[in-house]
């Protein structure tokens, strides 16, 4: 992937250190450390557009939203570069603003996180925590252009970037040549109805962290799974919209607490948490010790792992 997830086949090595027992290995993209790129969001020296680009690239149609069952394995928690990612497990409203990058020929023809073949000329995208597969409208903040993409892959794993687009989607938005651009991303929730593009004002103040929309207004699409859902509990120390801030806070907590906290991306926030614990009572015991050291109230949070 353009940030660019693991050196795939043969190097799916570090890509997902902890996939919560997932036999399907969701992060199919490269999670290799950045190299060969000097511009923020630019593709690597060994990636880029194809040698031969279709003449009708500007006329490739948007993805057509439709109800699809979510992938059985690709929506389980996983870890890349020491960061825990907790994907959404139903198609709920989500809106984010941040940097979009793209990936091209290096991954063309390889497998995505849900096992499909990546086509750089299809209207697709990768997202670290969106439910797979799903559909989203992506709008270029500066130009106001928008496209609808089908999210079928994981990534980008680079602080500050919220989505990796296919080359075709990046081209239609006008960010392919520069390598990246600021966008607003909105997940589309079933039932799908015709709606106007997201209105993006270039003069309005941009919130410091991505905005998570309120509760779903439509029936969520269930994940087909034969396993029994298990609830895990955490002690939340803080949450950040910026990965670097979360990492700096984590390092401070490492020096102050006897238990090392973890960074987990849940929806659009990087949460610094202790856990997971199998019961609320176990989490509360750890919480009480941490509160005594930090002299501040700490909430207990929980999530369901399938």
SETOR-371226 format. One line per 5 residues: number of its first residue (from 1); their letters; for each residue x, y negated, z negated of N, C-alpha, C, O, CB. Coordinates in steps of 0.1 Angstrom, whole numbers. Each point is the difference from the previous one (the first is absolute). Glycine has a CB too. Layout:
N
NUM = a = X,Y,Z,X,Y,Z,X,Y,Z,X,Y,Z,X,Y,Z; ...
***
This chain:
306
1 = xxxxx = 8,12,0,-8,-12,0,8,-12,0,12,1,-3,-29,11,-9; 13,-23,15,8,-12,1,5,-4,-13,8,-10,0,-20,4,20; 9,10,-31,7,-3,-12,8,11,-5,6,-2,-11,-23,-15,6; 18,25,7,-4,9,10,1,14,-6,12,5,-1,-5,-20,20; -16,20,-22,-2,10,-9,11,11,1,10,-4,5,-35,-1,-4
6 = xxxxx = 25,16,-4,11,9,-1,5,4,14,-7,-1,10,-1,10,-31; 20,-5,22,5,4,13,-7,13,3,7,9,3,15,-21,-6; -34,12,2,-10,10,4,5,14,0,6,5,-9,-17,-22,21; 7,24,-1,3,14,1,15,2,-2,9,-6,7,-28,10,9; 22,4,-26,14,2,-3,5,-9,-11,9,3,-7,-5,4,30
11 = xxxxx = -11,-18,-25,4,-10,-11,-13,-3,-7,0,-11,-6,19,2,19; -28,17,-14,-12,-3,-8,5,0,-15,-8,0,-9,-9,9,26; 30,-8,-18,7,1,-12,-5,-8,-12,-8,5,-8,28,0,22; -16,-17,-15,-4,-9,-11,-14,-5,1,-5,-6,-9,29,0,6; -29,7,15,-12,-8,3,-10,1,-11,-5,-11,-4,9,15,27
16 = xxxxx = -8,8,-28,-10,0,-11,5,9,-11,-1,12,1,-17,-16,15; 24,-3,-25,6,8,-11,-10,7,-8,2,11,-5,16,-28,4; -30,10,-2,-10,6,-8,-13,-1,8,-6,-11,0,18,6,-22; -17,16,27,-12,-1,7,-12,7,-7,-9,4,6,22,-5,15; -11,1,-34,-11,6,-9,-4,13,5,-12,4,1,4,-26,-6
21 = xxxxx = 18,30,9,-3,14,4,-6,1,14,-6,11,3,3,-5,-27; 3,-17,31,-7,1,13,8,8,10,12,-4,3,-22,-19,-8; 4,33,11,7,8,10,0,-7,13,7,4,9,-14,16,-21; 0,-31,14,-2,-6,13,10,-12,2,0,-5,11,-23,12,-11; 31,-11,-10,10,-10,1,-5,-13,7,4,-2,11,13,19,-11
26 = xxxxx = -26,-25,-6,-6,-12,6,10,-10,6,-2,-3,12,-15,6,-28; 27,-7,9,9,-10,7,8,6,11,11,5,-2,-10,-18,-19; -7,13,33,7,6,11,11,-10,6,8,5,8,-28,9,-3; 19,-26,-9,9,-10,6,13,0,-7,2,6,-10,-22,-20,16; 29,6,0,14,0,-6,0,-9,-12,-5,-11,0,14,14,22
31 = xxxxx = -3,3,-33,2,-8,-12,14,-3,-2,5,-2,-11,-25,12,1; 28,-11,21,14,-2,-1,2,-14,-4,-7,-9,4,12,26,13; 6,-20,-24,3,-14,-4,2,-8,12,6,5,10,5,3,-31; -14,-21,21,1,-9,11,14,-1,6,10,0,-8,-29,-13,-1; 20,14,22,13,-2,6,-2,-4,14,-10,3,6,21,14,-21
36 = xxxxx = -1,-25,20,-1,-4,14,-10,-11,3,-3,-3,12,9,26,-6; -11,-30,-16,-10,-10,3,4,-13,-8,4,1,-12,-22,16,15; 18,-28,4,4,-12,-7,-12,-10,-2,1,-8,-9,22,10,19; -33,0,-2,-12,-8,-2,-10,7,-9,-2,12,1,5,-23,21; -10,3,-31,-10,7,-8,-11,6,9,-6,-7,7,11,-9,-26
41 = xxxxx = -7,29,18,-10,6,7,4,5,14,-8,6,7,-8,-20,-20; 28,10,17,4,4,14,2,15,1,3,6,-10,8,-28,13; -13,28,9,2,14,1,15,3,0,8,-9,2,-30,12,11; 26,9,-16,14,4,-1,6,1,13,-7,1,11,2,11,-32; 18,-12,22,7,0,12,-2,13,8,1,0,13,16,-14,-23
46 = xxxxx = -21,25,3,-3,12,8,-15,2,2,-4,11,4,24,-1,-14; -28,-20,7,-14,0,3,-3,-11,10,9,-7,5,-15,17,-28; -7,-12,26,-4,-11,9,-10,4,10,-6,11,-1,28,-20,-2; -25,1,13,-10,3,10,5,11,9,12,2,1,-22,-25,-2; 1,29,8,4,11,9,7,-6,12,-2,-12,3,-18,26,-10
51 = xxxxx = 28,-6,14,7,-5,12,-10,-4,11,2,-9,8,17,24,-14; -30,-8,6,-11,-3,10,-13,-3,-7,-6,9,-7,17,6,24; -16,-27,-17,-12,-4,-7,-12,0,10,2,-6,11,12,-8,-27; -25,19,12,-12,0,9,-3,-14,5,0,-9,-8,-9,30,-4; 5,-22,24,-4,-13,6,-12,-6,-7,-2,-12,0,12,19,22
56 = xxxxx = -19,2,-27,-13,-5,-5,1,-1,-16,-11,2,-6,-1,9,26; 24,-13,-25,1,0,-15,-9,-10,-7,-5,2,-10,29,5,13; -26,-18,4,-9,-11,-5,-14,4,-1,-9,-5,-7,25,-12,16; -20,28,-1,-14,4,1,-3,13,-7,-11,5,1,10,-17,21; 11,17,-30,-3,11,-8,-11,-3,-10,2,-10,-8,22,19,11
61 = xxxxx = -35,-2,-4,-11,-4,-8,2,3,-15,9,8,-4,-24,-4,23; 8,-11,-27,0,2,-15,-4,14,-3,-7,7,8,2,-31,-12; 10,29,-7,-5,13,-5,-15,-1,-3,-4,-11,-5,27,17,-5; -30,4,12,-15,0,-2,-3,6,-14,1,12,-2,-5,-11,27; 0,-9,-35,-3,6,-13,-10,10,0,-10,-1,7,16,-21,-17
66 = xxxxx = -4,33,3,-10,11,-2,3,7,-13,10,-1,-6,-11,4,31; -9,3,-30,1,7,-12,8,13,2,-2,8,9,-20,-17,-17; 33,11,0,8,11,0,3,6,-14,1,-8,-9,10,-1,30; -10,22,-22,4,5,-14,14,-4,-3,9,0,9,-25,20,-6; 19,-23,-15,13,-3,-4,9,12,0,-4,12,-3,-4,-31,-11
71 = xxxxx = 21,17,16,10,12,1,1,6,-14,0,-6,-10,12,-5,29; -11,24,-19,0,8,-12,13,-3,-9,-1,0,-12,-12,18,24; 24,-20,-5,13,-2,-8,6,-14,1,6,-4,-10,-2,28,14; -7,-32,6,7,-12,2,-4,-11,-9,6,-11,1,-3,17,22; -13,-4,-32,-4,-11,-9,3,3,-14,-5,-6,-10,-13,1,26
76 = xxxxx = 28,14,-18,5,3,-14,11,-10,-4,7,-5,9,-13,30,-6; 8,-27,-16,11,-9,-4,14,6,5,1,12,1,-15,-19,-21; 23,-2,23,13,4,5,10,-11,-4,-4,-10,-6,-6,22,25; 23,-9,-17,11,-9,-5,10,-2,11,4,10,6,-8,-3,-30; 7,-20,27,11,-3,10,9,-11,-6,-6,-10,-5,-9,16,24
81 = xxxxx = 28,-4,-19,9,-10,-5,-2,-3,-15,2,-11,-4,0,2,27; -7,19,-31,-3,-2,-14,-13,-8,-3,-2,-3,-11,27,3,9; -33,-2,12,-13,-7,-2,-11,10,2,0,7,10,10,-29,-2; -19,23,-18,-11,9,1,-12,-7,8,-3,-12,-3,10,23,-19; -13,-4,31,-11,-6,8,-12,9,-3,0,12,0,15,-21,18
86 = xxxxx = -26,2,-21,-13,7,-3,-10,-4,11,-6,-11,-1,11,12,-24; -7,7,35,-9,-4,11,-14,0,-5,-4,6,-10,19,4,26; -23,-18,-9,-15,-1,-2,-5,14,4,4,6,9,-5,-31,-5; -10,29,-11,-6,13,3,-14,-1,5,-7,10,1,21,0,-19; -18,-22,22,-12,-2,7,1,-13,8,9,-9,-3,-23,21,-15
91 = xxxxx = 6,-14,28,1,-12,8,-8,-11,-6,-11,-2,2,14,16,19; 4,-22,-29,-5,-11,-7,5,-13,6,10,0,6,-12,13,-27; -5,-25,18,5,-12,5,14,-4,-5,3,2,-12,-27,-9,14; 33,3,7,13,-5,-4,4,-11,9,-1,2,13,7,21,-22; -1,-34,4,5,-11,9,14,-4,-5,1,-2,-12,-25,-6,18
96 = xxxxx = 34,7,2,13,-3,-3,6,-11,10,-4,1,12,7,22,-23; 5,-31,6,8,-9,9,14,2,-3,5,0,-11,-24,-17,12; 27,19,10,15,2,-2,6,2,14,-6,-3,10,2,13,-33; 16,-4,23,8,1,12,-3,14,7,-1,10,-7,19,-25,-3; -21,14,23,-1,13,8,12,1,8,5,-9,6,-30,7,-5
101 = xxxxx = 30,15,0,11,3,9,-6,11,9,-12,3,0,30,-9,-17; -9,12,26,-5,10,9,11,10,3,12,-2,-3,-27,-14,13; 11,28,-5,10,10,3,-3,6,14,-12,0,5,14,6,-29; 8,-2,31,-1,3,14,6,13,5,-4,11,-5,4,-35,8; 9,23,6,5,12,7,7,11,-9,-1,12,3,3,-27,17
106 = xxxxx = 4,10,-31,7,10,-8,-10,10,-6,4,12,-3,12,-29,-3; -29,14,4,-9,9,-6,-11,5,10,-9,8,-3,13,-19,-19; -3,5,34,-10,4,11,1,15,2,10,6,3,-8,-29,8; -14,30,-12,-1,14,2,3,8,-12,-2,13,0,9,-17,22; -4,-2,-34,2,7,-12,-13,1,-8,-10,-7,3,35,0,-3
111 = xxxxx = -25,14,-11,-12,2,-8,-2,-11,-10,9,-5,-6,-6,30,9; -16,-29,-4,-3,-10,-10,-3,8,-14,1,12,0,-11,-28,18; 7,8,-28,-2,6,-13,-12,10,0,0,9,-9,9,-30,-1; -18,20,19,-12,9,0,2,11,11,-9,7,4,-6,-25,-13; 27,18,15,3,11,10,-3,-3,14,2,8,9,-6,7,-27
116 = xxxxx = -1,-27,21,-3,-4,14,13,-5,6,10,-3,-6,-34,-3,0; 24,6,19,12,-5,8,-1,-15,1,-10,-5,5,11,27,8; 10,-28,-17,1,-15,1,1,-4,14,9,4,8,1,-6,-31; -19,-8,27,0,-5,14,2,-15,-2,-9,-7,-5,-6,25,15; 27,-24,-6,2,-14,-2,-9,-9,9,0,-12,-2,24,18,-4
121 = xxxxx = -31,0,15,-9,-7,9,-14,1,-4,-9,-4,8,25,7,10; -19,4,-29,-13,1,-6,-2,-11,-10,10,-5,-6,-11,30,11; -12,-28,-9,-2,-11,-10,-1,7,-13,-11,3,-6,-2,-17,23; 25,16,-23,1,7,-13,9,-8,-9,6,-10,4,-10,32,6; 5,-18,-23,8,-7,-10,3,9,-11,-6,11,-2,-4,-33,8
126 = xxxxx = 20,18,-15,3,7,-12,-1,-9,-12,3,-12,1,13,27,12; -21,-9,-24,-2,-8,-12,4,9,-12,-3,12,0,-16,-26,11; 25,8,-21,5,8,-11,-11,7,-9,2,10,-5,18,-24,5; -32,7,-1,-10,5,-9,-14,1,5,-9,4,-7,23,-13,-11; -16,5,30,-14,1,6,-3,14,2,8,9,2,-5,-31,10
131 = xxxxx = -16,26,-14,-5,13,2,2,5,15,-3,-8,9,-13,5,-28; 22,15,21,3,4,13,-10,11,4,-3,10,-7,27,-16,4; -30,5,16,1,-12,8,-11,-10,-3,-10,3,-6,20,11,24; -8,-27,-14,-10,-10,-1,2,-10,11,10,1,7,-12,3,-32; -6,-14,25,1,-11,10,1,-13,-7,-5,-3,-11,-8,16,27
136 = xxxxx = 21,-23,-9,2,-13,-6,0,-10,11,5,2,11,8,8,-30; -17,-22,15,2,-12,9,12,-7,-4,1,-3,-12,-26,1,16; 34,-1,5,13,-7,-3,0,-13,8,-2,0,12,14,22,-17; -11,-33,-2,0,-13,6,13,-8,-2,5,-1,-11,-30,0,7; 31,-3,15,12,-8,-1,-3,-14,-5,-8,-8,6,18,21,13
141 = xxxxx = -5,-17,-30,-3,-12,-7,3,-12,9,-9,-9,0,14,19,-22; 6,-11,28,4,-12,8,-9,-1,12,-4,-12,3,27,14,-11; -25,8,16,-8,-1,13,-15,2,-2,-7,-4,9,28,11,3; -25,0,-22,-14,4,-1,-4,12,8,-12,4,-1,8,-28,-3; 13,30,11,-3,12,8,-3,12,-10,6,0,-11,8,-8,30
146 = xxxxx = -23,17,-15,-2,11,-9,-2,13,8,-4,-1,12,-7,-14,-29; 14,26,11,-2,13,7,-6,10,-11,1,-3,-12,19,-1,28; -26,14,-11,-4,11,-9,8,12,2,2,5,11,-26,-14,-11; 30,14,-11,9,12,1,-5,11,-8,-8,-2,-10,27,-13,14; -15,27,-1,-3,12,-8,13,3,-8,11,2,6,-28,7,11
151 = xxxxx = 16,-9,-30,11,2,-9,1,16,-2,-8,6,-5,6,-29,-7; 14,28,17,1,15,-1,14,4,-4,4,11,2,-20,-9,16; 23,-12,-25,14,3,-4,4,-8,-12,-8,-9,-5,14,13,29; 5,0,-31,5,-7,-12,11,-9,3,8,3,10,-15,17,-23; 9,-30,6,10,-11,1,-7,-13,1,-12,0,1,28,16,10
156 = xxxxx = -9,-27,-10,15,-1,-2,4,1,-14,-7,-4,-9,8,-10,30; 12,18,-23,5,1,-14,11,-11,-2,11,3,-3,-16,22,2; 1,-37,4,9,-11,-1,-8,-11,-8,-11,-4,4,23,10,18; -6,-12,-33,-6,-10,-7,-5,-12,8,8,-5,9,6,12,-28; -26,-11,18,-5,-11,7,-8,3,12,-7,-9,5,26,-3,-13
161 = xxxxx = -18,24,13,-8,4,12,-12,8,-4,1,9,-9,20,-9,23; -32,-2,-7,-12,6,-4,-5,11,10,-8,9,-3,2,-29,-9; 11,19,25,-5,9,10,10,1,11,7,-10,3,-31,4,-8; 26,18,11,8,2,12,-10,3,11,-8,9,-1,28,0,-12; -19,-17,24,-9,2,11,7,8,11,12,1,1,-23,-23,-6
166 = xxxxx = 3,28,13,5,6,13,5,-11,9,-3,-12,-2,-12,32,0; 24,-17,11,5,-10,9,-12,-7,8,0,-12,2,22,25,0; -32,-5,2,-11,-6,7,-8,-10,-8,-3,-11,5,1,32,8; 0,-18,-26,-7,-9,-9,8,-13,-2,-5,-11,0,-7,31,-11; 25,-18,9,9,-11,-3,1,-9,13,0,-12,-1,13,25,-16
171 = xxxxx = -13,-7,28,0,-7,13,-12,-9,2,0,-12,3,14,30,7; -26,-12,-13,-12,-7,2,-2,-12,-10,-6,-10,3,-4,31,6; 16,-19,-21,0,-11,-10,10,-11,3,0,-11,-6,-8,28,-11; 18,-13,26,10,-10,3,12,0,-10,7,-10,0,-25,-4,10; 20,25,-17,12,0,-9,10,11,4,10,2,-8,-25,-10,-10
176 = xxxxx = 13,14,29,10,11,4,14,-6,2,9,6,-4,-29,7,14; 21,-24,-3,13,-5,4,7,-5,-12,12,2,-1,-21,-9,23; 2,1,-32,7,-5,-12,3,11,-10,7,-3,-9,-18,-19,13; 4,33,-3,2,11,-9,-9,0,-12,-3,11,-6,26,-12,12; -29,-10,-10,-9,-1,-11,-8,-13,1,3,-9,7,13,23,-22
181 = xxxxx = -26,-14,6,-9,-12,-1,-9,1,-11,-3,11,-5,5,-14,29; -7,-9,-29,-9,0,-11,-14,3,5,-5,-5,10,19,-11,-22; -21,26,5,-13,4,4,-9,1,-12,4,0,-11,6,13,30; -23,-12,-16,-10,3,-10,-6,14,5,-4,1,11,-1,-26,-17; 5,34,-4,-5,14,3,-13,2,-8,-1,-3,-12,24,11,17
186 = xxxxx = -33,-3,2,-13,3,-7,-4,14,4,-3,3,12,-4,-27,-12; 5,33,-10,-5,13,3,-15,-1,4,-7,-8,-6,24,19,-10; -21,-3,26,-14,1,4,-7,11,-7,5,12,1,2,-22,22; -18,7,-29,-7,10,-8,-12,5,7,-8,-8,5,16,-3,-26; -11,24,22,-12,5,6,-12,-4,-9,1,-2,-12,11,21,22
191 = xxxxx = -24,-21,-4,-3,3,15,6,-12,8,-1,-12,-4,-20,25,-2; 27,-9,17,6,-10,9,-10,-8,8,-8,6,7,29,8,-6; -21,-27,-2,-8,-9,8,8,-10,6,11,-3,-4,-31,7,-11; 15,-10,26,7,-10,7,1,-12,-9,-10,-5,-6,2,13,28; 20,-14,-23,3,-12,-9,10,-8,6,9,5,7,-15,8,-27
196 = xxxxx = 6,-26,18,10,-9,6,13,2,-7,1,5,-11,-19,-22,16; 29,13,2,13,1,-5,2,-8,-13,-8,-9,-3,17,13,25; 0,0,-31,3,-7,-12,5,-14,3,8,-2,9,-2,23,-21; -12,-31,6,4,-14,2,12,-3,-9,-1,2,-12,-23,-8,18; 35,2,0,12,-3,-7,4,-14,2,2,-5,11,5,28,-8
201 = xxxxx = -6,-30,-14,3,-14,0,15,-2,-2,5,6,-10,-28,-13,2; 31,1,17,14,-2,-2,3,-11,-10,12,-1,-4,-8,10,27; -13,-17,-26,2,-11,-9,-3,3,-15,4,-7,-9,-8,-9,28; -5,26,-21,-5,3,-13,12,6,-8,9,6,5,-33,-2,3; 23,-6,-21,10,6,-9,-1,15,0,-11,5,0,11,-26,-14
206 = xxxxx = 12,27,14,0,15,0,3,5,-14,9,-5,-7,-1,5,31; -16,9,-29,2,5,-14,13,7,-1,6,5,9,-31,-2,-12; 30,-4,-9,14,6,-3,0,15,2,11,5,4,-7,-24,-20; -15,26,14,0,14,2,-12,4,8,-10,-8,0,22,11,-22; -12,8,29,-11,4,9,-13,1,-8,1,4,-12,15,8,27
211 = xxxxx = -27,-14,-9,-13,0,-6,-6,13,2,-1,5,11,-2,-29,-8; -2,30,-14,-7,13,1,-15,-3,-1,-4,-7,-10,24,20,-1; -27,-9,20,-14,-3,1,-8,8,-11,5,10,-5,-3,-15,30; -14,0,-28,-8,7,-11,-5,14,5,4,5,10,-11,-28,-18; -1,29,-1,-4,14,2,-7,2,14,-5,-9,6,3,11,-31
216 = xxxxx = 3,11,29,-6,3,13,-15,-2,1,-7,1,-10,26,16,12; -23,-20,10,-14,-2,2,-6,11,8,-12,0,3,15,-25,-5; 5,35,6,-5,11,8,4,13,-6,9,0,-9,-7,-15,29; -8,25,-16,3,14,-4,15,3,3,3,0,12,-28,7,-10; 33,-4,-12,14,3,4,1,14,6,-8,9,-2,16,-23,-17
221 = xxxxx = 3,15,28,2,13,6,8,9,-9,11,-4,-4,-12,-7,27; -4,23,-27,7,8,-9,12,7,6,1,2,12,-22,2,-24; 31,-1,4,11,8,4,-3,15,-2,-4,4,-10,20,-23,5; -14,26,16,-2,15,-1,11,6,-8,12,-1,5,-25,1,17; 11,6,-33,10,6,-8,-5,11,-8,-11,0,-5,22,-22,4
226 = xxxxx = -4,33,0,-4,11,-7,5,0,-15,-5,8,-8,5,5,29; 9,-23,-24,5,-1,-13,-9,-7,-9,-9,-8,4,32,8,5; -22,2,-22,-8,-7,-10,6,-13,-4,12,-1,-3,-20,23,-6; 1,-33,10,5,-13,-3,5,0,-15,-6,5,-9,-10,-16,26; 28,4,-19,6,-1,-13,2,-15,-3,6,-7,8,5,30,-6
231 = xxxxx = -15,-27,-14,1,-14,-4,13,-1,-8,3,7,-9,-28,-10,8; 33,-7,5,13,-4,-6,-2,-14,-7,-7,-8,5,20,23,12; -5,-17,-28,-1,-12,-7,14,-7,0,10,7,-1,-29,2,-13; 18,-22,14,12,-8,0,-1,-12,-10,-10,-4,-3,14,10,28; 8,-10,-29,1,-13,-8,5,-10,10,12,0,4,-8,12,-27
236 = xxxxx = -12,-22,26,4,-10,9,7,-12,-7,-5,-6,-9,-14,12,24; 32,-8,-10,8,-11,-6,-2,-13,7,-1,-11,-6,17,28,-1; -18,-17,21,-2,-12,8,-3,4,14,1,12,4,15,-25,-19; -21,4,23,-3,2,14,4,-12,8,-2,-12,-4,-18,27,-2; 26,-13,18,6,-10,8,-5,1,14,-2,11,5,22,-13,-20
241 = xxxxx = -21,-9,22,-2,1,14,13,1,8,0,2,12,-21,-15,-15; 32,11,-4,13,0,7,9,11,-6,1,1,-12,-3,-26,16; 7,33,5,8,12,-5,12,-4,-7,4,6,-11,-12,6,30; 15,-23,-15,13,-4,-7,-3,-4,-14,8,3,-9,1,-11,31; -20,1,-24,-4,-4,-14,-3,12,-9,4,1,-11,-13,-22,20
246 = xxxxx = 2,31,-3,-3,12,-7,13,8,-4,1,5,-11,-23,-4,23; 31,-1,-2,13,7,-3,8,-7,-11,6,7,-8,-6,1,32; 0,-21,-24,8,-7,-10,-7,2,-14,8,2,-10,-1,-20,27; -20,18,-17,-7,3,-13,3,14,-5,2,2,-12,-20,-19,19; 18,26,3,2,14,-4,14,2,-6,2,7,-10,-17,1,28
251 = xxxxx = 25,-15,-13,13,1,-6,1,-6,-14,7,5,-8,2,-7,32; -17,-9,-26,0,-6,-14,-6,10,-9,4,2,-12,-6,-25,21; -9,30,-5,-7,9,-9,9,13,-2,-1,6,-11,-21,-14,20; 30,12,0,9,11,-2,10,-3,-12,3,10,-7,-4,-5,32; 4,-17,-26,9,-4,-11,-7,-1,-14,7,1,-10,7,-13,27
256 = xxxxx = -27,10,-16,-7,-2,-13,-8,12,-5,-2,1,-12,0,-25,19; -2,32,2,-9,12,-4,8,13,1,9,1,8,-29,-14,0; 16,22,-17,7,13,0,-5,9,12,7,9,4,-5,-11,-29; -13,-1,31,-6,7,11,1,-9,13,-4,-11,-1,-12,24,-14; 22,-8,25,2,-8,12,-12,-1,8,-7,10,3,30,-3,-2
261 = xxxxx = -28,-20,3,-12,-1,7,3,2,15,11,1,5,-19,-18,-21; -3,19,23,0,3,15,-7,-11,7,-10,-6,-5,11,31,1; 3,-28,16,-7,-9,9,-10,8,9,5,9,7,14,-26,-8; -31,13,1,-10,7,8,-8,-10,8,-5,-10,-6,3,29,-10; 1,-17,29,-8,-9,8,-14,5,1,-3,11,5,22,-18,8
266 = xxxxx = -29,0,-19,-14,4,0,-7,-11,7,0,-11,-4,2,25,-18; -9,-10,33,-6,-10,9,11,-10,4,9,4,7,-32,-2,-19; 22,-15,9,10,-9,5,9,-5,-11,8,-9,3,-24,2,14; 16,12,-29,8,-4,-11,11,10,-4,-3,12,0,-17,-26,-8; 32,9,4,10,8,-6,-2,0,-15,3,-10,-6,13,6,26
271 = xxxxx = -20,16,-25,-3,1,-15,12,7,-7,5,10,5,-30,-9,0; 30,-8,-16,10,6,-8,-7,7,-11,-6,-6,-9,24,-12,15; -16,32,-7,-8,8,-9,8,11,-7,10,4,6,-31,-9,8; 16,9,-25,6,12,-7,-10,11,3,-12,-2,-1,24,-12,-17; -7,26,20,-8,11,3,3,7,13,11,-3,6,-29,-8,-18
276 = xxxxx = 10,21,16,-13,2,-4,-1,10,-12,10,7,-3,-17,-10,26; -4,2,-31,-3,9,-11,-13,7,2,-9,-5,7,21,-11,-22; -12,29,10,-12,8,3,-12,-4,-8,-12,4,4,28,14,0; -15,-26,-15,-11,-3,-8,1,-15,-4,11,-6,-1,-14,30,-7; -9,-30,5,0,-14,-4,7,-1,-14,7,-10,-3,-28,6,15
281 = xxxxx = 20,14,-20,6,0,-14,15,0,2,7,-8,-8,-26,20,-2; 25,-5,19,14,0,2,5,-14,5,10,-5,-4,-11,30,9; -7,-31,4,3,-13,5,-1,-10,-11,9,-10,0,-17,16,23; -2,-5,-31,-1,-10,-11,11,1,-10,5,-10,-6,-30,12,8; 30,10,-5,12,1,-9,12,-7,6,7,-7,-8,-16,29,0
286 = xxxxx = 11,-21,21,12,-7,6,-3,-15,0,9,-8,-2,-4,29,17; -18,-24,-12,-3,-14,1,2,-7,-14,5,-11,0,-22,16,17; 14,1,-28,2,-5,-13,15,-3,-3,3,-11,-5,-24,23,-3; 29,-3,12,15,-2,-2,5,-12,9,8,-8,-5,-6,33,-1; -7,-25,18,5,-11,9,-5,-14,-4,7,-9,0,-7,26,19
291 = xxxxx = -13,-17,-24,-5,-13,-5,8,-5,-12,2,-12,-2,-25,19,10; 27,2,-17,8,-3,-12,13,-7,5,5,-9,-7,-15,28,-6; 16,-14,23,13,-5,5,-2,-14,8,7,-9,-2,2,33,4; -19,-24,6,-3,-12,9,-8,-11,-7,-1,-11,5,3,26,15; -9,-11,-30,-9,-9,-7,-10,-7,9,-3,-12,0,21,8,-16
296 = xxxxx = -24,13,25,-11,-5,9,-10,11,2,5,12,1,11,-29,10; -29,14,-9,-9,11,3,2,6,13,3,-7,10,-20,-4,-24; 16,24,15,2,7,13,-12,9,3,-5,7,-9,30,-7,5; -31,-1,16,-11,8,4,3,14,4,11,3,4,-22,-24,3; 1,30,-9,1,14,5,-7,0,13,-12,-4,1,14,14,-24
301 = xxxxx = 4,-4,34,-7,1,12,0,15,4,7,8,-6,0,-31,14; -15,27,1,-1,14,4,-2,1,15,-5,-10,6,-4,16,-29; 12,5,28,-3,3,15,-2,15,1,4,8,-8,10,-27,16; -22,22,3,-3,14,2,9,6,11,0,-6,11,-24,2,-19; 31,14,6,9,7,9,-7,12,5,-4,9,-8,25,-18,-2
306 = x = -22,11,24,-7,12,5,11,10,5,-4,10,5,-16,-24,2
***
